[in-house]
Amino acid sequence: MSYRGPLANRPDDIASLGCYWGKPGSGNQPPTTRSQALEAFYQYTINAALNVVFDAQYVFRLNGHPSPGTAILGAQFDVTF
């Protein structure tokens, strides 16, 4: 799910939440099953040419097995010429 303009004074920002799962190809050793993850994303629009993106993910059921999970945090800068 994504929402543009989550804050009244930030109409061009984008906030997103996602839940997804995936299964690696069958050529992996040892055989694996589906992994699951949750993700939160926020794009802070500075102007038409510059954005800062913040991303947080939590991966659980790594390879389809119950696991403690892994948290991943990231940021990126987008520049458009």
C-alpha positions in Angstrom: 0.0 0.0 0.0 1.3 3.5 -0.8 -0.1 6.9 0.1 1.0 10.2 -1.5 0.9 13.2 0.8 0.7 11.4 4.2 1.2 14.8 5.9 -0.8 17.9 5.0 2.3 20.1 4.6 4.2 17.4 2.6 1.9 16.7 -0.4 4.6 15.1 -2.6 6.0 12.6 0.0 5.1 8.9 -0.3 4.6 6.5 2.5 4.3 2.7 1.9 3.8 -0.5 3.8 4.2 -3.9 2.3 4.1 -7.6 3.2 5.4 -10.1 0.8 6.7 -13.6 0.4 9.0 -15.3 -2.1 10.4 -18.7 -2.9 14.0 -19.1 -4.2 14.6 -21.1 -7.3 14.7 -24.9 -7.1 18.5 -25.0 -7.8 19.4 -23.8 -4.3 21.1 -26.1 -1.9 19.8 -27.1 0.6 16.2 -27.0 -0.7 14.3 -23.9 0.6 10.7 -22.9 1.0 9.0 -19.5 1.1 10.4 -16.6 3.1 8.3 -13.7 4.4 9.0 -10.0 5.0 7.4 -6.8 6.2 8.6 -3.4 4.8 8.0 0.3 5.6 9.2 3.0 3.1 9.1 6.8 3.2 10.1 9.0 0.3 10.9 12.6 1.5 10.6 14.9 -1.5 12.9 17.9 -1.2 12.2 19.3 -4.7 11.5 17.9 -8.2 15.1 16.8 -8.6 16.0 15.5 -5.2 14.4 12.8 -2.9 15.6 11.0 0.2 14.2 7.5 0.7 14.2 5.7 4.1 13.4 2.0 4.1 13.0 -0.6 6.9 12.5 -4.3 6.4 11.9 -7.2 8.7 12.5 -10.6 7.2 11.1 -13.6 9.1 10.6 -17.3 8.2 13.9 -17.2 6.4 13.9 -20.1 3.9 10.5 -21.0 5.3 11.7 -22.0 8.7 10.7 -20.3 11.9 13.6 -18.0 12.8 14.4 -15.0 15.0 14.3 -12.8 11.9 16.5 -10.0 10.5 15.9 -6.2 10.6 17.3 -4.2 7.6 17.5 -0.4 7.6 18.5 1.7 4.6 18.5 5.1 3.0 19.2 6.4 -0.4 19.4 9.7 -2.2 17.7 10.1 -5.6 18.9 12.9 -7.9 17.2 13.6 -11.3 19.1 15.5 -13.9 
